[in-house]
Amino acid sequence: QVQLVESGGGLVQPGGSLRLSCAASGSIVSIYTMGWYRQAPGNQRELVADISTDGRTNYADSVKGRFTISRDNAKNRVYLQMNSLKPEDTAVYYCNAERRQYLLNYWGQGTQVTVSS
C-alpha cells in the first residue's frame, strides 16, 4: 500500500511563498505520475500541477508562472514551490500518485494552505 504524507502548509500573506512536500512510501516517485491537487470549501478538487515519469510538467492556468512542481527520485519526494500566493490559492492541497495503466491511484491526507493578511 502506497502512503503519501504532505507537509509544508500554513498561513502566509498575499505575495508570499510556501513549499509543499510530499513524502512517498517506497520507490514510487519515479514510476508514477505525481500530482498536486487542491480543494477549497464548496469547490471540487482540481489539478494544480503534475509531473510525469519522464519529467513533463503540467499546470493549471491559474498557477502558471507562480508554482513549480519538482521531483526527487532518490528521496521519494515531490515538491510544490508556490510563489506570489493569492487569497484564491487558499485550499487544502493533496498529493496524488497515479499509474493509470494499472488503475493505481493514491492520495495523501492533505495540508491546509491559507493566504490571508
C-alpha positions in Angstrom: 0.0 0.0 0.0 1.4 3.4 -1.0 1.3 6.1 1.6 1.7 9.8 0.8 2.3 12.4 3.5 2.1 16.1 2.8 3.8 18.8 4.8 4.6 22.5 4.4 1.2 24.1 4.5 0.4 27.0 6.7 -0.7 30.6 6.8 1.0 33.1 4.5 0.3 36.7 3.5 -0.6 37.5 -0.1 2.5 37.7 -2.2 4.3 35.2 0.0 5.7 31.8 -0.7 5.4 28.3 0.6 6.9 25.0 -0.4 4.8 21.9 0.0 6.5 18.5 0.3 5.0 15.0 -0.3 6.9 12.0 1.1 6.0 8.7 -0.6 6.5 5.3 0.9 8.5 3.0 -1.4 10.3 3.9 -4.6 7.2 5.1 -6.5 8.0 8.7 -7.3 10.0 7.7 -10.4 7.4 5.3 -11.8 4.1 7.2 -11.0 2.7 10.4 -12.3 2.8 12.6 -9.3 0.5 15.5 -8.9 -0.8 18.2 -6.5 -4.5 18.9 -6.3 -6.4 21.4 -4.2 -9.9 21.8 -2.8 -11.4 24.9 -1.5 -14.6 24.9 0.6 -17.6 24.5 -1.7 -15.4 23.6 -4.7 -14.5 20.5 -6.5 -11.0 19.1 -6.2 -8.9 20.5 -9.0 -5.5 19.7 -10.5 -2.8 22.2 -9.6 0.2 20.6 -11.3 1.6 17.2 -12.2 4.8 15.7 -13.3 5.1 12.6 -15.5 7.7 9.8 -15.2 9.7 11.4 -18.0 9.6 14.8 -16.3 7.0 16.6 -18.3 5.0 19.1 -16.2 1.5 20.4 -16.5 0.0 23.3 -14.6 -3.4 24.8 -14.1 -3.7 28.1 -15.9 -4.4 29.8 -12.6 -0.9 28.9 -11.2 1.3 29.0 -14.3 4.3 31.2 -13.7 3.8 31.1 -10.0 4.0 27.5 -9.0 6.7 24.9 -9.8 6.4 21.1 -9.3 9.5 19.1 -8.9 10.5 15.5 -8.0 13.4 14.0 -6.2 13.5 10.3 -7.1 16.3 9.5 -4.6 14.3 10.9 -1.7 10.9 9.7 -3.0 9.6 13.2 -2.6 7.6 15.6 -4.7 7.5 19.3 -4.1 5.3 22.2 -5.0 7.0 25.6 -4.8 4.3 28.3 -4.6 5.3 31.9 -5.1 3.2 35.1 -5.4 0.4 33.5 -3.4 -3.1 34.9 -3.7 -6.1 34.6 -1.4 -7.7 32.4 -4.0 -5.0 29.9 -3.6 -6.4 29.1 -0.2 -7.4 25.4 -0.1 -6.4 22.0 1.2 -3.6 20.7 -1.0 -3.4 17.0 -1.7 -0.6 14.9 -3.1 -1.5 12.3 -5.7 0.3 9.3 -7.2 -1.2 7.7 -10.3 -0.2 4.8 -12.5 -3.1 4.9 -14.9 -2.3 1.8 -17.0 -2.5 -0.2 -13.8 -5.5 1.6 -12.4 -3.5 2.7 -9.4 -4.3 5.9 -7.7 -3.3 7.1 -4.2 -4.0 10.3 -2.2 -2.4 11.9 0.8 -4.3 13.3 3.7 -3.9 16.9 2.6 -2.3 20.0 4.0 -4.0 23.4 4.6 -2.8 26.5 2.8 -4.3 29.8 3.8 -3.4 33.0 2.1 -4.6 36.0 4.1 -3.4 39.3 5.5 
